[in-house]
Each structure stands twice: as C-alpha cells, then as structure tokens.
Amino acid sequence: MEEKNQDEPRKKGILDLPVSKRTLLKYGFLGAGLAVLKPLTEKPGWMKVLDSQDKSDVAKNESKEVPKESFEEKFFHNLTSEEQKTVDEKIESMKGNFDDHEGKCQRIAQYEDLITVSTETYSVPKELLIGLIFAESGGDRMAVSKKAEAKGITQVMDFIAEAWAKDGIFNYSNDENDDRFNVPKVLDYSCRELAGYFEKFGDWGMTFWAWHAGEPQVFEALRVYFKGELPSINVPKEDTPEKKEEAYKKAMEVRELYQKKIKESGVCVHHLLSTPEVREIFEGEEWNRTDEYCYRICAGAEIYYKE
C-alpha cells in the first residue's frame, strides 16, 4: 500500500497493484501501476443488489439492440475508412473463435443485474464489461486458468486478488471460498479496478487492454508508438517514505504527460496495435494473443447483444 502524505490527504486510495509475473520481472516497481480506487464511503454496489433482490432470481437478457458504435467507438476511434474496415474484419473474425454462443449468453444474462449495478457505480461501459466477461470466462463464475493464474467470471489474476485482499474484505484464498468466485463482489472490485485504469489513460480501449496486458505494457506501447517522445513510465522502487512520495509525484507527472498526448493525438488501441514496433513487444505465447484482446471484447459484446 502506498504511504499516505499526511500533509496532503488524498480523497482516493492509492494501491500498488502488481499485474502479472511478466510485469514484476520486467519492471520491479509499478510506477504506472498505482491504481486510483474510489473510496468505500458507502455500501458497495454488490451489497446493494443483495439487499434489494433475491440472489436466486435470474436476470433475463432482453436481447436489446445496442448500437454498434455505442461500444466499438469507445475502443476504436479516429479511424480512416480503411482502418475501420480492418477493425470490422478483425471483430468479425474473432466471433468465429468463440464456441457455444448461446450458452455463454445465457450464463452472462443471469448476472446482468449485478453487471448493471457495478458498471453504473464506477461509470464503466456495461457493454464492454459484458464483452470482457464473454471473452474471459464465457460467463462461467468458476472458470480457472492455470496458465494465467486467473480465476472467476472476470479472470482476476492471483497478484491482483492478493492486492485486493489487503483491504480485509476481499477473500483471496485460492480455494472454493476465494472471492473471485463470488460474482457480486468480484464484479464490484473489477469495475473499481477498471475505473482506476481509466483515470490513468482516459481511453476505454487502453483501459480494457491493460486488464489483459498490464498497465506498464500499455504505457510502453504508447512510448514506442510515439517514438520516444514520452519518458519511460517506470519509476524505481524506493524504501523511505520521503523517496516513495517523491517517486509517486514523479509517476503522476509522467502519467499526465501520457494523458495529454493521448488526448491531443486521438490515438486509439488499433493505432497502437497496427504499428510493427508495438506488435513486436507482444510476440510470443506468453502474451496470450493480447494484440487481439480488444477485438475479442467487441466481438463478444456484439454476439451478446445482436445474436
């Protein structure tokens, strides 16, 4: 947990969240991984839902027609007509990688009320979270990926779950009682995490990609894309309160430079992943096809809402 500056109390907690073993090995200290979390000043959304309805009630998917641009444009914007064509083709091809569309949709539909509450609580686009769930677990709350050390409906990695457990509320036990299998709770924490990512990037495509690739890797992709115009986001680990505070301030300054560049340039995740130098970073099986991740999310959302 990042130490709090007593002279300048923050309204939002700052949590140092390791994203993956790759991240830890490559960066050591996640200067970019300081997740900005909304304070728990009121009852979490998942508790409100459990207070107001019987958990046995199954939410039914009304098969509402959600405009394609309502979620695609949050990921892929400022595209030329040729780039848009490429994006559409990629999303369509991703649909073919999913089996049992109906089963996945039915499993996700039973949790839609919970998804709605959590996404509204943290201002996360509901359609994109549904796409993430479709791509990550197919709505299976007990899903386990031994290779990625991830569990649950949103496939939370062990390192993130361990960090969440520091609040004394989230249970990280790596057994059947692990709160990653507790759908209301893990949805709330997942949306809170995503909201923290969005505060760093200001872009939903990069936010959701960071869920899969890791925040430092997305920052590195931006640095490479802009050909070294931006400084490295990595901040060395410090061991004294004064140096930690100094490192934190430095990380925030660098983060602001990235946010400004993202906003001014209009860059989106497709631009990043269309750049050969960026794609080279994510070559290899250990990245688990992360360059396809945002397209898979959109494909999952389209299947859920349109099929």
Rosetta silent file (secondary structure, phi, psi, omega in degrees, C-alpha in Angstrom):
SEQUENCE: MEEKNQDEPRKKGILDLPVSKRTLLKYGFLGAGLAVLKPLTEKPGWMKVLDSQDKSDVAKNESKEVPKESFEEKFFHNLTSEEQKTVDEKIESMKGNFDDHEGKCQRIAQYEDLITVSTETYSVPKELLIGLIFAESGGDRMAVSKKAEAKGITQVMDFIAEAWAKDGIFNYSNDENDDRFNVPKVLDYSCRELAGYFEKFGDWGMTFWAWHAGEPQVFEALRVYFKGELPSINVPKEDTPEKKEEAYKKAMEVRELYQKKIKESGVCVHHLLSTPEVREIFEGEEWNRTDEYCYRICAGAEIYYKE
SCORE:     score description
SCORE:     0.000 S_00000001
   1 L     0.000  129.211  179.622    0.000    0.000    0.000 S_00000001
   2 L   -67.717  132.982 -176.890    1.419    3.368   -0.965 S_00000001
   3 L   -69.718  143.427 -175.831    2.014    5.526    2.129 S_00000001
   4 L   -87.955  135.685  175.443   -0.283    8.476    2.545 S_00000001
   5 L   -76.647  112.827 -174.788    1.066   12.013    2.668 S_00000001
   6 L   -68.166  -24.938 -179.505   -0.301   13.345    5.951 S_00000001
   7 L   -77.019  -29.364 -177.872    0.071   16.961    4.848 S_00000001
   8 L  -130.081   75.919 -176.627   -1.976   16.491    1.685 S_00000001
   9 L   -60.870  135.799 -179.627   -4.615   13.780    2.304 S_00000001
  10 L   -91.000  147.689  177.303   -5.944   12.208   -0.874 S_00000001
  11 L   -77.921  -22.571 -176.228   -9.632   11.671   -1.431 S_00000001
  12 L  -121.208  136.869  179.774   -8.926    8.416   -3.264 S_00000001
  13 E   -68.114  149.083  179.280   -6.879    5.491   -2.046 S_00000001
  14 E  -117.908  121.013 -175.772   -3.752    4.536   -3.974 S_00000001
  15 E  -121.136  128.470  179.127   -2.995    0.857   -4.239 S_00000001
  16 E   -82.996  107.160 -173.310    0.163   -0.619   -5.732 S_00000001
  17 L  -110.993  107.440  171.192   -1.182   -3.449   -7.865 S_00000001
  18 L   -64.171  138.357 -175.242    1.194   -5.948   -9.495 S_00000001
  19 L   -96.556  -38.634 -178.213   -0.429   -7.040  -12.716 S_00000001
  20 L  -163.568  170.979  176.283    1.414  -10.210  -13.623 S_00000001
  21 H   -62.571  -37.715  177.919    4.645  -12.119  -13.237 S_00000001
  22 H   -57.103  -46.078 -176.781    5.790  -10.588  -16.532 S_00000001
  23 H   -62.399  -46.237 -178.446    5.225   -7.150  -15.132 S_00000001
  24 H   -63.335  -42.298 -179.766    7.077   -7.830  -11.910 S_00000001
  25 H   -66.459  -37.267 -174.622   10.056   -9.329  -13.707 S_00000001
  26 H   -82.396  -34.875 -171.054   10.228   -6.523  -16.245 S_00000001
  27 H  -115.208  -22.633 -179.128    9.522   -3.509  -14.040 S_00000001
  28 L    70.495  -68.125  177.987   10.146   -4.417  -10.419 S_00000001
  29 L  -117.529  127.635 -176.383    8.175   -1.413   -9.143 S_00000001
  30 L   -88.305   80.395  174.465    4.994   -0.420  -10.928 S_00000001
  31 L   -59.441  -31.941  178.486    5.228    3.327  -11.008 S_00000001
  32 L   -82.829  -11.647 -172.768    2.497    3.091  -13.638 S_00000001
  33 L   -99.010   32.221  177.008    0.516    0.629  -11.598 S_00000001
  34 E   -87.622   93.455 -173.885   -0.763    2.947   -8.927 S_00000001
  35 E   -73.290  129.670  177.686   -4.450    2.199   -9.228 S_00000001
  36 E   -90.577  111.430 -174.970   -6.737    5.037   -8.263 S_00000001
  37 E  -106.702  141.441  176.875   -9.610    3.455   -6.388 S_00000001
  38 L   -70.991  137.962 -177.005  -12.850    5.088   -5.399 S_00000001
  39 L   -67.719  146.242  179.451  -13.188    5.311   -1.618 S_00000001
  40 L   -85.722   66.990 -178.056  -15.608    2.953    0.067 S_00000001
  41 L   -84.596  -10.207  177.720  -17.633    5.781    1.607 S_00000001
  42 L  -142.752  172.875 -177.851  -20.912    3.941    1.077 S_00000001
  43 L   -61.033  129.565  179.786  -22.131    0.385    0.770 S_00000001
  44 L   -57.331  154.487 -177.586  -20.599   -1.301   -2.338 S_00000001
  45 H   -57.598  -38.332 -177.509  -22.894   -1.898   -5.284 S_00000001
  46 H   -65.058  -30.452  177.925  -22.807   -5.667   -4.922 S_00000001
  47 H   -74.211  -34.891  178.229  -24.139   -5.378   -1.365 S_00000001
  48 H   -61.831  -41.759 -179.386  -26.951   -3.071   -2.515 S_00000001
  49 H   -63.978  -44.175 -179.071  -28.055   -5.659   -5.039 S_00000001
  50 H   -66.573  -27.358  177.075  -28.048   -8.455   -2.479 S_00000001
  51 H   -73.506  -30.297 -169.421  -30.078   -6.257   -0.150 S_00000001
  52 H  -100.704  -11.705 -179.067  -32.701   -5.476   -2.781 S_00000001
  53 L  -148.369  159.265  177.788  -33.283   -8.773   -4.542 S_00000001
  54 L   -76.892  126.374 -179.038  -33.199  -12.499   -4.053 S_00000001
  55 L   -60.014  -23.792 -178.222  -29.956  -13.937   -5.415 S_00000001
  56 L   -73.580  -18.269  178.211  -31.903  -16.892   -6.764 S_00000001
  57 L   -68.434  132.807 -178.796  -33.735  -14.632   -9.205 S_00000001
  58 L  -101.606  122.725  177.562  -32.155  -14.930  -12.619 S_00000001
  59 L   -68.131  138.968 -177.822  -31.845  -11.778  -14.672 S_00000001
  60 L  -106.654  130.576  178.143  -33.162  -12.297  -18.155 S_00000001
  61 L   -71.418  121.317 -179.007  -31.424  -10.877  -21.210 S_00000001
  62 L   -82.917    1.401  179.354  -33.952   -8.759  -23.051 S_00000001
  63 L    54.899   44.255  179.693  -31.841   -9.012  -26.231 S_00000001
  64 L   -69.360  141.998  178.018  -31.794   -5.272  -26.610 S_00000001
  65 L   -82.983  105.010  178.846  -30.303   -3.950  -29.800 S_00000001
  66 L   -94.386  124.995 -179.662  -27.344   -1.863  -28.698 S_00000001
  67 L   -52.257  134.844 -176.921  -25.950    0.381  -31.454 S_00000001
  68 H   -53.471  -42.872 -175.675  -22.649   -0.986  -32.658 S_00000001
  69 H   -69.677  -15.519 -177.519  -20.910    2.368  -32.250 S_00000001
  70 H   -64.771  -27.219  175.778  -22.008    2.589  -28.606 S_00000001
  71 H  -117.196  -34.763 -179.468  -19.192    0.252  -27.624 S_00000001
  72 H   -62.222  -41.213 -176.310  -16.923   -0.091  -30.670 S_00000001
  73 H   -70.578  -17.155  174.762  -16.212    3.623  -30.850 S_00000001
  74 H   -71.849  -26.370  177.284  -15.083    3.596  -27.225 S_00000001
  75 H   -93.992  -47.911 -169.361  -12.252    1.312  -28.313 S_00000001
  76 L  -119.331  102.041 -176.728  -11.665    2.277  -31.920 S_00000001
  77 L  -132.925  168.467 -178.502  -11.989    5.948  -32.801 S_00000001
  78 L    54.092   45.168 -179.205  -10.406    8.474  -35.162 S_00000001
  79 L  -101.281  147.937  169.338  -10.072    5.810  -37.854 S_00000001
  80 L   -75.138  168.177  178.898   -9.796    6.221  -41.590 S_00000001
  81 H   -61.247  -35.834  179.063  -12.301    4.316  -43.698 S_00000001
  82 H   -69.315  -40.415  177.495   -9.610    1.730  -44.454 S_00000001
  83 H   -65.368  -39.693  178.116   -8.750    1.358  -40.772 S_00000001
  84 H   -62.672  -39.293  177.675  -12.439    0.984  -39.901 S_00000001
  85 H   -61.703  -42.551  179.207  -12.737   -1.767  -42.494 S_00000001
  86 H   -63.344  -43.351  178.919   -9.777   -3.570  -40.923 S_00000001
  87 H   -61.130  -46.875 -179.939  -11.297   -3.265  -37.444 S_00000001
  88 H   -59.667  -40.418  179.959  -14.657   -4.612  -38.635 S_00000001
  89 H   -66.490  -40.282  179.409  -12.927   -7.568  -40.302 S_00000001
  90 H   -64.597  -44.536  179.847  -10.923   -8.347  -37.161 S_00000001
  91 H   -62.813  -43.974  179.832  -14.007   -8.255  -34.941 S_00000001
  92 H   -62.580  -39.210  179.627  -15.925  -10.484  -37.337 S_00000001
  93 H   -68.553  -32.502  179.148  -13.068  -12.978  -37.440 S_00000001
  94 H   -65.481  -32.047  179.609  -12.916  -13.033  -33.623 S_00000001
  95 H   -58.236  -35.582 -179.386  -16.546  -14.156  -33.469 S_00000001
  96 L   -70.281  -13.498  179.462  -15.541  -17.389  -35.133 S_00000001
  97 L   -83.992  -10.631 -179.986  -13.109  -18.118  -32.306 S_00000001
  98 L   -98.155  134.665  173.253  -15.921  -18.431  -29.758 S_00000001
  99 L  -103.725  170.163  174.422  -17.936  -21.622  -29.426 S_00000001
 100 L    48.892   54.835  179.823  -21.299  -22.111  -27.718 S_00000001
 101 H   -54.431  -45.769 -176.057  -22.544  -18.561  -28.258 S_00000001
 102 H   -62.958  -43.749 -179.217  -25.952  -19.380  -26.792 S_00000001
 103 H   -63.895  -42.712  178.743  -24.541  -20.961  -23.646 S_00000001
 104 H   -62.751  -43.835 -179.907  -22.214  -18.056  -22.982 S_00000001
 105 H   -62.874  -41.185 -179.881  -25.032  -15.552  -23.464 S_00000001
 106 H   -65.877  -39.679 -179.891  -27.335  -17.454  -21.109 S_00000001
 107 H   -66.868  -41.898  179.994  -24.695  -17.662  -18.396 S_00000001
 108 H   -68.277  -37.208 -176.340  -23.897  -13.952  -18.624 S_00000001
 109 H   -59.570  -33.092 -177.982  -27.570  -12.977  -18.730 S_00000001
 110 L   -69.086  -14.602  179.196  -28.207  -14.389  -15.257 S_00000001
 111 L  -109.233   11.556 -171.245  -25.732  -11.856  -13.854 S_00000001
 112 H   -64.805  -35.750  177.208  -26.836   -8.852  -15.888 S_00000001
 113 H   -60.448  -43.622  178.818  -28.476   -7.054  -12.949 S_00000001
 114 H   -65.219  -40.925  178.490  -25.243   -7.318  -10.990 S_00000001
 115 H   -61.344  -41.703 -179.677  -23.225   -6.168  -14.004 S_00000001
 116 H   -61.167  -48.083 -178.490  -25.514   -3.161  -14.386 S_00000001
 117 H   -61.436  -47.086 -176.999  -25.115   -2.082  -10.754 S_00000001
 118 H   -65.706  -43.212 -178.886  -21.322   -2.451  -10.746 S_00000001
 119 H   -68.414  -37.903  178.060  -20.767   -0.680  -14.054 S_00000001
 120 H   -68.898  -35.695  179.731  -23.086    2.176  -13.109 S_00000001
 121 H   -61.048  -39.697 -175.362  -21.410    2.534   -9.710 S_00000001
 122 H  -110.529   10.976  177.072  -17.985    3.060  -11.281 S_00000001
 123 L    57.164   42.937  175.849  -19.061    4.553  -14.642 S_00000001
 124 L  -100.841  134.591  179.314  -17.664    1.643  -16.647 S_00000001
 125 L   -58.874  119.306 -176.482  -19.349    0.911  -20.016 S_00000001
 126 H   -59.719  -43.868 -176.194  -21.624   -2.052  -19.384 S_00000001
 127 H   -61.843  -35.535 -179.315  -21.400   -3.413  -22.941 S_00000001
 128 H   -72.514  -36.834  176.812  -17.605   -3.515  -22.745 S_00000001
 129 H   -66.777  -38.776  176.311  -17.612   -5.352  -19.419 S_00000001
 130 H   -62.146  -40.585  176.331  -20.039   -7.887  -20.872 S_00000001
 131 H   -62.776  -39.767  177.448  -17.660   -8.293  -23.811 S_00000001
 132 H   -62.170  -46.448  179.924  -14.773   -8.799  -21.395 S_00000001
 133 H   -62.500  -41.833  178.743  -16.712  -11.461  -19.478 S_00000001
 134 H   -58.544  -45.561 -176.784  -17.698  -13.151  -22.737 S_00000001
 135 H   -74.316  -35.204 -173.476  -14.061  -13.273  -23.841 S_00000001
 136 H   -81.923  -46.386 -172.109  -12.545  -14.157  -20.463 S_00000001
 137 L  -133.383   -8.374 -174.711  -14.853  -16.775  -18.990 S_00000001
 138 L    63.460   22.842  179.930  -17.957  -17.075  -21.130 S_00000001
 139 L    83.857    6.693  179.191  -19.936  -16.248  -18.018 S_00000001
 140 L   -84.712  108.748 -175.487  -18.590  -19.214  -16.034 S_00000001
 141 L   -68.522  -19.322 -179.564  -18.143  -17.898  -12.497 S_00000001
 142 L  -100.804   14.229 -177.926  -15.961  -20.887  -11.582 S_00000001
 143 L   -61.229  137.895  179.037  -13.623  -20.532  -14.576 S_00000001
 144 E  -133.333  129.921  173.577   -9.949  -21.202  -13.786 S_00000001
 145 E  -114.100  103.364 -178.798   -6.936  -20.568  -15.989 S_00000001
 146 L   -67.009  -34.730 -178.343   -3.955  -22.379  -14.511 S_00000001
 147 L   -64.396  -44.313 -178.088   -1.638  -20.978  -17.168 S_00000001
 148 L   -92.919   -2.828 -176.420   -2.518  -17.351  -16.393 S_00000001
 149 L    53.659   48.682 -178.015   -3.210  -17.982  -12.688 S_00000001
 150 E  -125.386  149.747 -175.815   -6.589  -16.305  -13.144 S_00000001
 151 E  -144.147  154.982  171.097   -9.983  -17.184  -11.728 S_00000001
 152 L    91.187 -178.697 -173.243  -13.623  -16.221  -11.823 S_00000001
 153 L   -65.638  -28.600  176.564  -16.044  -14.553  -14.187 S_00000001
 154 L  -107.429    6.815  176.857  -13.613  -11.711  -14.977 S_00000001
 155 L    53.553   62.978  179.291  -10.490  -13.899  -14.682 S_00000001
 156 E   -80.546  129.819 -179.134   -8.692  -11.957  -11.973 S_00000001
 157 E   -73.929  157.582 -177.764   -5.036  -12.901  -11.624 S_00000001
 158 H   -56.040  -42.192 -175.315   -3.591  -14.070   -8.316 S_00000001
 159 H   -65.260  -37.549  178.610   -1.448  -10.966   -7.883 S_00000001
 160 H   -70.833  -43.949  179.195   -4.391   -8.612   -8.257 S_00000001
 161 H   -60.319  -39.874  179.007   -6.598  -10.675   -5.938 S_00000001
 162 H   -62.996  -39.716  178.423   -3.830  -10.698   -3.338 S_00000001
 163 H   -67.893  -41.336  177.747   -3.606   -6.897   -3.536 S_00000001
 164 H   -60.292  -35.747 -175.676   -7.387   -6.529   -3.238 S_00000001
 165 H   -67.001  -12.030  179.423   -7.341   -8.713   -0.133 S_00000001
 166 H   -65.488  -17.915  179.516   -5.265   -6.097    1.672 S_00000001
 167 H   -78.389   -5.980  178.662   -8.488   -4.225    2.415 S_00000001
 168 L    78.512    2.648 -179.203   -9.559   -7.044    4.734 S_00000001
 169 L  -110.523  -41.570 -179.256  -12.852   -7.511    2.873 S_00000001
 170 L   -82.069  129.071 -178.223  -11.902   -9.390   -0.275 S_00000001
 171 L   -94.398  115.729  174.935  -11.018  -13.026    0.392 S_00000001
 172 L  -111.583  103.309 -174.908   -8.020  -14.344   -1.546 S_00000001
 173 L  -130.045   -8.146  179.699   -7.637  -17.985   -0.604 S_00000001
 174 L    57.393   31.781  172.881   -7.130  -19.852   -3.893 S_00000001
 175 L  -137.256 -166.735 -176.115   -9.837  -22.327   -2.989 S_00000001
 176 L   -66.458  -15.311  178.306  -13.603  -22.548   -3.456 S_00000001
 177 L   -91.796   -0.087  178.312  -14.058  -19.731   -0.925 S_00000001
 178 L   -59.558  133.241 -176.541  -11.930  -17.315   -2.937 S_00000001
 179 H   -70.633   -5.232  171.900  -13.981  -14.170   -3.636 S_00000001
 180 H   -67.695  -18.432  175.814  -13.062  -14.339   -7.302 S_00000001
 181 H   -94.545   -0.970  177.330  -15.840  -16.919   -7.432 S_00000001
 182 L   -93.224   98.649 -170.463  -18.215  -14.531   -5.634 S_00000001
 183 H   -57.454  -50.481 -179.283  -19.846  -12.857   -8.634 S_00000001
 184 H   -57.654  -43.179 -175.916  -21.338   -9.752   -6.956 S_00000001
 185 H   -71.784  -43.888 -176.452  -18.127   -8.965   -5.124 S_00000001
 186 H   -70.116  -29.781  175.123  -15.681   -9.646   -7.955 S_00000001
 187 H   -65.631  -42.035  179.076  -17.743   -7.571  -10.377 S_00000001
 188 H   -61.789  -49.237 -178.728  -17.609   -4.639   -7.965 S_00000001
 189 H   -66.557  -37.632  179.775  -13.855   -4.925   -7.474 S_00000001
 190 H   -64.441  -42.250  179.220  -13.228   -5.477  -11.188 S_00000001
 191 H   -68.310  -36.402  176.735  -15.154   -2.339  -12.133 S_00000001
 192 H   -63.214  -39.492  178.341  -13.353   -0.363   -9.457 S_00000001
 193 H   -64.525  -46.564 -179.923  -10.066   -1.583  -10.919 S_00000001
 194 H   -63.150  -38.227  177.517  -11.073   -0.657  -14.460 S_00000001
 195 H   -62.190  -36.259  176.271  -12.178    2.795  -13.306 S_00000001
 196 H   -64.889  -40.685  176.978   -8.700    3.255  -11.837 S_00000001
 197 H   -62.579  -41.167 -177.071   -7.124    2.321  -15.177 S_00000001
 198 H   -64.387  -33.753  178.029   -9.369    4.776  -16.974 S_00000001
 199 H   -64.058  -24.817  179.103   -8.198    7.591  -14.724 S_00000001
 200 H   -83.663  -41.167 -174.472   -4.683    6.898  -15.980 S_00000001
 201 H   -98.672  -32.888 -175.230   -5.366    6.551  -19.696 S_00000001
 202 L    67.586   21.560 -177.197   -8.595    8.442  -20.305 S_00000001
 203 L  -146.237  126.844 -174.843   -9.326    5.927  -23.053 S_00000001
 204 H   -71.477  -32.631  177.863  -11.503    2.826  -22.727 S_00000001
 205 H   -61.529  -47.517  179.188   -9.605    0.772  -25.289 S_00000001
 206 H   -68.636  -33.845  177.387   -6.334    1.185  -23.416 S_00000001
 207 H   -60.481  -50.536 -178.124   -8.141    0.676  -20.115 S_00000001
 208 H   -72.554  -32.973  176.300   -9.518   -2.722  -21.097 S_00000001
 209 H   -64.129  -36.377  179.432   -6.319   -3.742  -22.854 S_00000001
 210 H   -62.554  -28.825  176.581   -4.463   -3.020  -19.595 S_00000001
 211 H   -59.103  -33.580 -176.113   -6.692   -5.623  -17.894 S_00000001
 212 H   -96.011  -48.127 -173.475   -5.076   -8.243  -20.126 S_00000001
 213 H   -87.691  -27.638 -174.734   -1.597   -6.944  -20.980 S_00000001
 214 L   104.895  140.711 -177.831   -0.836   -4.942  -17.835 S_00000001
 215 H   -57.075  -49.602 -177.507   -0.678   -1.191  -17.328 S_00000001
 216 H   -59.141  -34.285  179.921    3.100   -0.783  -17.783 S_00000001
 217 H   -68.628  -36.003  177.376    2.958   -2.652  -21.072 S_00000001
 218 H   -68.622  -41.043  175.728    0.253   -0.349  -22.421 S_00000001
 219 H   -61.631  -40.167  178.813    2.291    2.677  -21.347 S_00000001
 220 H   -65.764  -38.263  176.856    5.318    1.140  -23.055 S_00000001
 221 H   -61.122  -39.710  177.140    3.285    0.576  -26.230 S_00000001
 222 H   -65.473  -43.115 -179.824    2.403    4.279  -26.189 S_00000001
 223 H   -60.989  -42.368  179.131    6.026    5.278  -25.646 S_00000001
 224 H   -68.730  -41.888  179.694    7.127    3.149  -28.583 S_00000001
 225 H   -58.491  -40.656 -179.630    4.257    4.380  -30.768 S_00000001
 226 L   -88.819   14.240  170.982    5.292    7.994  -30.176 S_00000001
 227 L    53.684   47.622  173.754    8.903    7.068  -30.951 S_00000001
 228 L    79.595    8.238  177.804   10.415    8.090  -27.663 S_00000001
 229 L   -67.729  -24.411 -178.448    8.670   11.453  -27.329 S_00000001
 230 L  -106.465  145.757  178.092    7.419   10.353  -23.924 S_00000001
 231 L   -72.788  162.763  175.474    9.604    9.337  -20.962 S_00000001
 232 L   -63.842  140.998  179.461    9.543    5.859  -19.514 S_00000001
 233 L   -81.311  -13.569 -176.317    6.722    5.374  -17.044 S_00000001
 234 L   -68.111  130.313  177.771    8.862    3.103  -14.884 S_00000001
 235 L  -119.200  127.028 -178.296    9.790    4.590  -11.511 S_00000001
 236 L   -58.777  149.169  178.176   12.483    2.877   -9.389 S_00000001
 237 L   -72.973  136.120  179.332   11.399    1.305   -6.144 S_00000001
 238 L  -118.929  157.959 -174.055   12.223    3.376   -3.068 S_00000001
 239 L  -117.788    0.114  176.908   12.451    2.324    0.564 S_00000001
 240 L  -116.581  152.884 -179.592   11.887    5.501    2.581 S_00000001
 241 H   -56.440  -40.542 -178.605    8.639    7.465    2.986 S_00000001
 242 H   -65.352  -44.821 -179.202   10.224   10.608    1.566 S_00000001
 243 H   -70.005  -33.787  176.705   11.610    8.864   -1.502 S_00000001
 244 H   -63.842  -42.413  179.287    8.348    6.980   -2.015 S_00000001
 245 H   -65.705  -39.318  177.801    6.427   10.238   -2.012 S_00000001
 246 H   -64.502  -42.077  178.642    8.897   11.750   -4.449 S_00000001
 247 H   -64.775  -38.434  178.910    8.607    8.695   -6.719 S_00000001
 248 H   -62.866  -46.716  179.341    4.834    8.912   -6.541 S_00000001
 249 H   -60.530  -40.643  178.887    4.841   12.574   -7.570 S_00000001
 250 H   -63.447  -42.443  179.012    7.190   11.772  -10.441 S_00000001
 251 H   -61.832  -40.218  179.548    4.922    8.956  -11.609 S_00000001
 252 H   -66.264  -38.535  178.243    1.914   11.289  -11.560 S_00000001
 253 H   -63.855  -44.228  179.785    3.782   13.917  -13.601 S_00000001
 254 H   -66.466  -40.367  178.987    4.775   11.368  -16.217 S_00000001
 255 H   -59.995  -39.740  178.835    1.251    9.950  -16.293 S_00000001
 256 H   -63.478  -35.282  176.652   -0.133   13.414  -17.022 S_00000001
 257 H   -62.842  -41.695  179.021    2.229   13.709  -19.996 S_00000001
 258 H   -66.083  -44.803 -179.912    0.835   10.450  -21.392 S_00000001
 259 H   -59.265  -42.937 -180.000   -2.770   11.509  -20.814 S_00000001
 260 H   -63.568  -42.455 -179.203   -2.176   14.810  -22.618 S_00000001
 261 H   -66.736  -41.116  178.154   -0.524   13.066  -25.555 S_00000001
 262 H   -60.424  -46.171 -177.652   -3.333   10.508  -25.839 S_00000001
 263 H   -67.055  -46.080 -176.252   -5.962   13.248  -25.835 S_00000001
 264 H   -69.314  -35.394 -176.210   -4.191   15.583  -28.257 S_00000001
 265 H   -83.909  -24.904 -176.284   -3.229   12.880  -30.752 S_00000001
 266 L    72.619   18.185 -178.732   -6.536   10.998  -30.735 S_00000001
 267 L   -65.404  143.147  174.654   -4.628    7.712  -30.741 S_00000001
 268 L  -125.738  173.814 -174.247   -6.629    4.554  -30.080 S_00000001
 269 H   -63.484  -29.657  177.920   -5.659    0.984  -29.331 S_00000001
 270 H   -66.157  -38.389  177.283   -5.993   -0.021  -33.004 S_00000001
 271 H   -60.967  -42.753  179.893   -3.370    2.564  -33.970 S_00000001
 272 H   -61.643  -48.176 -173.451   -1.020    1.117  -31.387 S_00000001
 273 H   -78.390   -6.240  174.923   -1.543   -2.477  -32.479 S_00000001
 274 L   -92.591   -1.846 -178.653   -1.160   -1.598  -36.154 S_00000001
 275 L   -94.495  120.035 -176.426    2.388   -0.384  -35.524 S_00000001
 276 H   -54.111  -40.400 -178.579    5.025   -3.096  -36.190 S_00000001
 277 H   -64.442  -33.003  177.342    7.324   -1.845  -33.408 S_00000001
 278 H   -74.166  -43.919 -178.957    4.491   -2.140  -30.901 S_00000001
 279 H   -60.393  -32.913  179.726    3.413   -5.548  -32.124 S_00000001
 280 H   -61.000  -32.247 -179.533    6.975   -6.822  -31.663 S_00000001
 281 H   -60.655  -33.040 -170.576    6.692   -6.169  -27.927 S_00000001
 282 L  -108.165   24.222  174.499    3.862   -8.673  -27.649 S_00000001
 283 L   -78.888  145.782  178.782    5.215  -11.511  -29.756 S_00000001
 284 L   112.796  151.059 -176.489    5.369  -14.897  -28.098 S_00000001
 285 H   -63.563  -27.236 -176.222    2.982  -17.330  -26.418 S_00000001
 286 H   -65.181  -16.853  179.877    3.402  -15.702  -23.015 S_00000001
 287 H   -89.328   -6.378  172.609    1.327  -12.737  -24.187 S_00000001
 288 L    51.953   46.762  177.036   -1.659  -14.975  -24.928 S_00000001
 289 L    53.262   43.410 -178.021   -2.632  -13.104  -28.118 S_00000001
 290 H   -64.349  -22.271  178.463   -3.053   -9.847  -26.238 S_00000001
 291 H   -67.841  -13.982  178.977   -2.953   -7.952  -29.543 S_00000001
 292 H   -99.783   -5.053 -166.464   -6.397   -9.452  -30.284 S_00000001
 293 H   -58.558  -49.890 -177.702   -7.913   -8.734  -26.882 S_00000001
 294 H   -66.033  -33.264  176.668   -9.910   -5.563  -27.600 S_00000001
 295 H   -68.759  -35.810  177.799  -11.265   -7.015  -30.826 S_00000001
 296 H   -66.180  -39.104  178.800  -12.345  -10.117  -28.899 S_00000001
 297 H   -62.065  -46.063  179.441  -14.182   -7.972  -26.349 S_00000001
 298 H   -64.009  -38.707  178.310  -16.100   -6.165  -29.094 S_00000001
 299 H   -62.871  -43.053  178.995  -16.870   -9.480  -30.787 S_00000001
 300 H   -63.584  -41.238  178.571  -18.217  -10.872  -27.518 S_00000001
 301 H   -64.734  -41.109  178.803  -20.375   -7.796  -26.937 S_00000001
 302 H   -63.441  -42.814  178.609  -21.781   -7.977  -30.462 S_00000001
 303 H   -60.315  -45.699 -175.803  -22.636  -11.648  -30.051 S_00000001
 304 H   -63.884  -43.583 -173.751  -24.374  -10.990  -26.728 S_00000001
 305 H   -90.666  -19.889 -171.164  -26.470   -8.065  -27.913 S_00000001
 306 H  -116.063  -14.229 -175.806  -27.084   -8.923  -31.551 S_00000001
 307 L  -104.228    0.000    0.000  -27.332  -12.691  -31.901 S_00000001
